[in-house]
Amino acid sequence: MTGISRMTSFAPQLLVDDLGKAVAFYRDVLGFAFGPPWGGFYAIGERDGFELHLKCAPKTAEDRAIRHQHEHLDIYAGVDGVDALYQVCRDKGATILKPLAPTAWGTKDFYLEDPEGYIIAFGEVLRADANAAL
């Protein structure tokens, strides 16, 4: 008999050029908590039971440029209270690529770019009665 599986974690690993700068952004802007970096090149952040892994390693400028030109997301995060998170990101000077706005598919999203060029979307599912007002 096959059992039912349940994921207990799913953590993206982002390659970064400047580990300290990346940790500062995810800690100070997005509220992740980090322990000390491992070996000086790897850091794990945690927020609300989710992890983010940062690894100091090369990435190609060409790939970053293509992803940026076409708004290819590196991460999508579902959020309760997206308005509050958007305001915090704006107040802390995050680079907003796409302002907070309702979408045709029933969410309210915004996109930001981290200091390493990664594009992260944050969105909240709108209530059914809120969709009727759109």
LOVOBA-564517 format. One line per 10 residues: number of its first residue (from 1); their letters; for each residue x, y, z of N, C-alpha, C. Coordinates in pm, 1 decimal, padded with zeros to 6 digits. Example, Ala and Ser with C-alpha at 12.3 -4.5 7.8 and 13.67 -1.06 7.14 Angstrom:
<nodes>
1) as) 01319.0/-00569.0/00780.0/01230.0/-00450.0/00780.0/01320.0/-00330.0/00780.0  01285.0/-00225.0/00708.0/01367.0/-00106.0/00714.0/01290.0/00003.0/00787.0 $
</nodes>
This chain:
<nodes>
1) mtgisrmtsf) 00083.7/-00116.9/00000.0/00000.0/00000.0/00000.0/00089.2/00124.6/00000.0  00054.8/00220.5/-00083.4/00130.6/00343.3/-00093.0/00080.4/00442.6/00010.7  00174.6/00501.5/00084.8/00138.3/00600.5/00185.3/00120.7/00738.5/00123.5  00068.5/00827.0/00201.0/00049.9/00965.0/00158.1/00172.5/01044.1/00202.4  00227.4/01120.8/00110.7/00344.4/01199.9/00146.3/00303.7/01342.9/00181.2  00387.1/01407.0/00260.0/00365.8/01545.3/00298.9/00501.7/01612.5/00303.7  00518.1/01717.3/00226.1/00645.1/01789.4/00230.2/00654.7/01864.7/00361.3  00772.5/01860.0/00420.2/00794.0/01931.8/00545.4/00878.9/02056.5/00525.3  00940.9/02067.8/00408.3/01011.1/02190.8/00373.8/01033.0/02195.3/00223.3  01053.4/02313.6/00172.8/01080.3/02334.7/00030.9/01153.2/02467.6/00025.8 $
11) apqllvddlg) 01285.2/02463.3/00022.6/01363.9/02585.1/00039.6/01441.6/02618.1/-00087.4  01416.1/02736.1/-00144.1/01497.2/02776.5/-00258.7/01639.5/02807.7/-00214.8  01733.9/02781.7/-00305.1/01873.1/02819.3/-00282.4/01909.8/02922.8/-00387.7  01947.1/03041.5/-00343.2/01984.9/03147.7/-00434.2/02136.1/03163.9/-00432.2  02194.9/03171.6/-00551.2/02338.0/03197.6/-00562.0/02358.8/03347.8/-00551.5  02452.6/03389.1/-00467.8/02474.6/03530.8/-00443.3/02622.5/03564.8/-00457.2  02649.7/03689.6/-00496.1/02786.9/03738.4/-00505.4/02836.5/03791.0/-00371.9  02747.0/03853.0/-00295.1/02783.1/03914.9/-00168.0/02690.8/03859.7/-00059.6  02739.6/03760.6/00012.9/02657.3/03692.6/00112.7/02609.5/03789.3/00221.5  02696.4/03875.9/00268.0/02658.2/03970.3/00373.7/02547.0/04064.4/00329.7 $
21) kavafyrdvl) 02557.6/04114.6/00208.9/02455.5/04205.6/00156.5/02322.3/04132.3/00137.9  02328.1/04008.4/00087.7/02206.2/03929.7/00068.5/02139.6/03897.8/00202.3  02217.8/03856.7/00300.2/02162.9/03827.5/00433.4/02098.3/03953.4/00490.9  02165.3/04067.6/00477.5/02110.2/04192.8/00530.9/01976.1/04225.9/00466.6  01963.0/04207.7/00334.8/01837.2/04236.1/00266.6/01725.3/04145.1/00316.6  01749.0/04014.0/00316.9/01643.7/03921.0/00356.7/01611.2/03933.3/00505.4  01707.2/03970.6/00586.8/01683.0/03991.7/00729.5/01611.3/04124.8/00753.5  01666.8/04234.7/00701.8/01618.3/04368.1/00735.8/01493.7/04410.6/00659.9  01477.5/04362.7/00536.6/01361.4/04401.6/00456.3/01248.7/04300.0/00466.8  01283.3/04171.8/00453.5/01177.7/04069.2/00448.8/01158.9/03992.5/00580.0 $
31) gfafgppwgg) 01239.3/04020.8/00680.5/01215.3/03965.6/00813.2/01262.4/03823.6/00838.2  01356.1/03771.9/00758.6/01411.7/03639.1/00783.0/01513.3/03646.9/00897.3  01520.6/03542.1/00976.6/01620.7/03531.4/01083.3/01730.5/03436.7/01035.7  01855.6/03476.4/01055.1/01970.4/03396.9/01011.7/02059.2/03363.8/01129.2  02114.0/03242.5/01127.5/02221.1/03207.0/01218.6/02352.1/03248.4/01152.7  02463.6/03215.4/01215.7/02591.7/03250.5/01155.2/02611.5/03173.5/01023.2  02675.4/03235.9/00924.8/02701.7/03166.2/00798.1/02789.8/03043.8/00821.4  02765.1/02942.7/00742.8/02844.0/02820.6/00751.2/02961.7/02832.5/00654.9  03082.3/02818.1/00705.5/03201.3/02819.8/00621.1/03223.9/02953.1/00549.7  03150.5/03056.9/00587.9/03167.0/03186.1/00525.4/03102.4/03199.6/00388.6 $
41) fyaigerdgf) 03034.0/03093.9/00342.1/02975.9/03100.1/00207.4/02830.4/03055.5/00200.5  02770.2/03015.0/00310.6/02635.0/02958.2/00307.5/02557.7/03006.0/00429.3  02435.3/03055.4/00404.3/02351.6/03101.5/00515.4/02207.9/03053.2/00493.2  02143.2/03019.4/00602.1/02004.3/02974.7/00597.1/01920.7/03071.3/00679.9  01817.8/03127.1/00614.2/01725.3/03215.3/00682.2/01592.3/03145.0/00702.8  01519.8/03186.5/00806.6/01388.9/03125.9/00836.6/01290.4/03236.3/00870.3  01169.9/03220.2/00816.7/01059.0/03308.6/00852.2/00929.2/03230.1/00838.1  00847.2/03236.0/00939.0/00714.9/03173.6/00937.1/00720.3/03025.8/00898.7  00826.5/02957.2/00938.9/00839.8/02814.8/00910.3/00897.9/02782.3/00773.8  00934.2/02884.2/00696.5/00991.9/02863.4/00564.2/01139.1/02900.4/00566.8 $
51) elhlkcapkt) 01218.3/02829.5/00486.8/01360.9/02856.0/00479.8/01400.5/02912.3/00345.1  01508.7/02987.4/00346.4/01572.9/03040.7/00227.3/01721.6/03014.0/00245.1  01783.2/02952.1/00143.7/01925.0/02922.2/00149.1/01999.0/03016.8/00054.6  02105.7/03077.1/00105.6/02188.2/03167.2/00026.3/02328.4/03108.2/00017.8  02379.7/03098.0/-00104.5/02512.3/03039.2/-00125.3/02596.7/03133.9/-00208.7  02713.1/03167.6/-00157.3/02805.4/03253.6/-00229.6/02867.2/03169.9/-00342.5  02823.3/03197.2/-00464.6/02868.9/03121.0/-00581.1/02837.9/03202.1/-00706.8  02914.7/03180.9/-00813.7/02891.4/03260.1/-00935.8/02759.1/03226.9/-01003.8  02702.6/03329.0/-01067.5/02585.4/03312.5/-01152.8/02611.5/03395.0/-01277.3  02540.6/03369.0/-01384.7/02571.1/03440.3/-01508.7/02490.5/03569.3/-01519.0 $
61) aedrairhqh) 02557.3/03675.3/-01562.8/02491.3/03804.9/-01583.0/02387.5/03794.2/-01694.1  02415.3/03711.2/-01795.4/02321.8/03695.3/-01907.0/02189.8/03636.8/-01860.9  02195.1/03537.1/-01776.3/02072.6/03475.7/-01725.1/01992.3/03576.7/-01645.2  02057.7/03653.8/-01560.9/01988.2/03753.5/-01480.2/01921.1/03857.3/-01570.6  01991.8/03901.2/-01676.1/01936.7/04003.2/-01766.9/01812.4/03951.6/-01838.3  01817.2/03828.9/-01887.6/01702.0/03770.4/-01957.9/01583.5/03757.4/-01863.1  01607.4/03709.7/-01742.1/01498.5/03693.5/-01644.9/01436.8/03828.8/-01612.7  01519.5/03931.0/-01598.9/01470.3/04064.3/-01565.7/01389.2/04123.4/-01680.5  01438.0/04111.9/-01802.6/01368.4/04166.8/-01919.5/01229.2/04108.7/-01936.8  01213.5/03982.2/-01903.7/01086.8/03912.7/-01928.5/01005.6/03888.9/-01800.6 $
71) ehldiyagvd) 01045.2/03952.5/-01691.9/00978.5/03936.1/-01562.3/00961.4/03789.9/-01523.6  01065.9/03709.8/-01551.2/01064.2/03570.9/-01506.4/01088.8/03569.0/-01356.0  01000.0/03506.7/-01283.9/01012.1/03503.0/-01138.7/01113.5/03398.6/-01095.3  01186.0/03432.6/-00991.3/01272.8/03335.1/-00926.9/01199.7/03268.6/-00811.3  01112.3/03346.8/-00746.2/01036.3/03295.2/-00631.9/00898.7/03362.2/-00631.4  00795.9/03285.6/-00599.1/00663.7/03341.5/-00571.4/00629.5/03302.2/-00428.5  00589.4/03399.2/-00348.6/00553.2/03372.3/-00209.8/00410.1/03416.8/-00184.5  00327.8/03326.6/-00134.4/00193.3/03361.2/-00091.0/00201.0/03428.4/00044.6  00123.8/03534.6/00062.5/00132.2/03615.5/00184.2/-00007.7/03647.0/00234.4  -00029.3/03636.4/00363.1/-00146.4/03695.8/00427.4/-00101.0/03833.0/00473.8 $
81) gvdalyqvcr) -00170.9/03937.4/00431.8/-00132.0/04073.0/00468.3/-00032.3/04133.1/00370.7  -00055.1/04111.2/00241.5/00038.7/04158.6/00139.9/00050.6/04311.0/00139.3  -00056.7/04382.9/00173.9/-00050.0/04529.2/00179.8/00056.0/04575.0/00280.9  00057.9/04512.8/00397.0/00154.0/04549.4/00501.2/00296.7/04517.2/00457.2  00317.5/04400.0/00396.4/00450.8/04364.0/00349.1/00497.8/04460.2/00240.6  00408.4/04496.5/00150.7/00442.5/04591.7/00044.9/00488.3/04724.4/00104.9  00416.3/04772.9/00204.8/00452.4/04900.2/00267.1/00588.6/04891.3/00334.8  00615.6/04780.4/00403.6/00745.7/04761.2/00468.7/00856.9/04762.4/00363.8  00836.3/04690.1/00253.5/00938.3/04684.7/00148.4/00963.4/04823.3/00089.8  00858.1/04898.2/00066.7/00873.7/05035.7/00014.7/00945.8/05123.7/00116.1 $
91) dkgatilkpl) 00903.9/05115.3/00241.7/00964.5/05198.2/00346.0/01113.3/05168.8/00363.6  01152.2/05043.9/00340.8/01292.1/05005.1/00359.2/01373.6/05018.1/00230.7  01313.2/05074.0/00126.0/01388.0/05104.2/00004.4/01409.0/04988.2/-00090.9  01328.5/04883.6/-00079.6/01341.7/04771.2/-00173.3/01311.7/04818.9/-00315.0  01374.8/04755.9/-00411.7/01351.9/04788.8/-00552.1/01223.2/04721.2/-00597.8  01118.7/04798.5/-00613.5/00988.7/04746.3/-00655.7/00985.0/04747.8/-00808.6  00966.1/04631.6/-00868.6/00958.3/04621.7/-01014.4/00815.7/04637.0/-01064.6  00721.3/04589.3/-00985.7/00580.0/04594.8/-01022.8/00502.8/04629.3/-00896.2  00437.3/04745.4/-00893.5/00365.8/04786.5/-00772.2/00250.7/04691.6/-00736.7  00211.0/04696.2/-00612.4/00100.2/04615.5/-00562.2/-00026.9/04648.6/-00639.5 $
101) aptawgtkdf) -00089.2/04545.2/-00694.9/-00211.7/04565.3/-00773.5/-00287.1/04433.1/-00783.3  -00419.8/04441.5/-00798.5/-00499.0/04320.7/-00822.3/-00463.7/04261.4/-00959.0  -00475.9/04129.8/-00969.2/-00448.8/04059.8/-01094.9/-00578.7/04004.3/-01151.7  -00573.7/03965.1/-01277.2/-00689.8/03904.7/-01342.9/-00720.7/03766.1/-01286.3  -00624.7/03703.4/-01219.9/-00643.9/03567.1/-01168.6/-00679.1/03564.2/-01020.2  -00718.0/03681.3/-00962.7/-00774.3/03681.2/-00828.0/-00676.4/03695.9/-00714.3  -00559.5/03751.3/-00742.1/-00464.8/03779.7/-00635.1/-00431.2/03928.2/-00637.0  -00361.0/03969.3/-00535.9/-00306.2/04104.7/-00529.3/-00156.2/04084.4/-00511.5  -00077.3/04127.0/-00611.2/00065.2/04094.7/-00617.0/00152.3/04218.6/-00628.1  00278.3/04201.3/-00588.4/00383.3/04296.4/-00625.1/00512.7/04219.7/-00647.7 $
111) yledpegyii) 00599.8/04277.0/-00729.2/00728.9/04216.1/-00758.8/00837.5/04308.0/-00705.0  00941.9/04246.5/-00649.4/01059.9/04322.5/-00613.1/01183.7/04251.6/-00663.9  01293.2/04325.8/-00666.1/01421.8/04269.8/-00705.8/01514.9/04279.9/-00586.4  01578.2/04168.8/-00550.8/01672.1/04172.6/-00438.9/01805.9/04228.9/-00487.9  01900.2/04253.1/-00398.4/02027.0/04312.7/-00439.3/02107.5/04228.0/-00538.1  02077.5/04099.8/-00547.9/02147.8/04010.6/-00640.2/02078.7/03999.7/-00775.4  01963.7/04067.7/-00791.3/01892.5/04064.2/-00918.5/01782.5/03960.1/-00926.3  01756.0/03888.5/-00818.2/01647.7/03790.6/-00818.5/01513.5/03861.6/-00812.6  01417.1/03809.2/-00886.4/01283.6/03867.7/-00891.0/01190.2/03782.9/-00805.2  01130.0/03847.5/-00707.2/01041.8/03778.7/-00613.4/00904.3/03844.5/-00619.1 $
121) afgevlrada) 00802.9/03762.8/-00636.8/00665.1/03811.2/-00635.4/00602.4/03769.7/-00503.6  00525.2/03861.1/-00446.6/00448.4/03834.2/-00326.3/00302.7/03858.1/-00360.1  00216.9/03764.3/-00323.9/00076.8/03779.6/-00356.9/-00013.8/03723.5/-00250.8  -00134.7/03776.6/-00250.9/-00237.7/03731.5/-00157.8/-00364.4/03703.7/-00237.5  -00427.2/03592.0/-00209.8/-00553.0/03557.9/-00276.2/-00660.4/03651.3/-00221.2  -00732.6/03712.8/-00313.6/-00840.4/03802.6/-00273.6/-00965.3/03722.5/-00241.3  -01045.2/03773.1/-00149.9/-01171.3/03705.7/-00117.7/-01262.3/03710.8/-00239.8  -01353.8/03617.1/-00249.8/-01446.3/03611.2/-00364.5/-01527.7/03739.9/-00375.1  -01572.5/03795.1/-00262.0/-01652.1/03916.4/-00268.8/-01564.9/04037.8/-00307.6  -01435.1/04032.1/-00277.8/-01345.5/04140.1/-00319.3/-01323.6/04135.7/-00469.8 $
131) naal) -01320.8/04014.5/-00528.2/-01303.5/04001.0/-00672.5/-01420.1/04063.9/-00747.5  -01537.4/04061.0/-00691.8/-01654.2/04117.5/-00758.6/-01641.8/04268.4/-00774.6  -01565.0/04332.7/-00685.3/-01549.3/04478.2/-00692.0/-01444.5/04520.7/-00794.0  -01367.9/04426.5/-00846.2/-01259.8/04461.4/-00939.1/-01310.1/04495.9/-01075.3 $
</nodes>
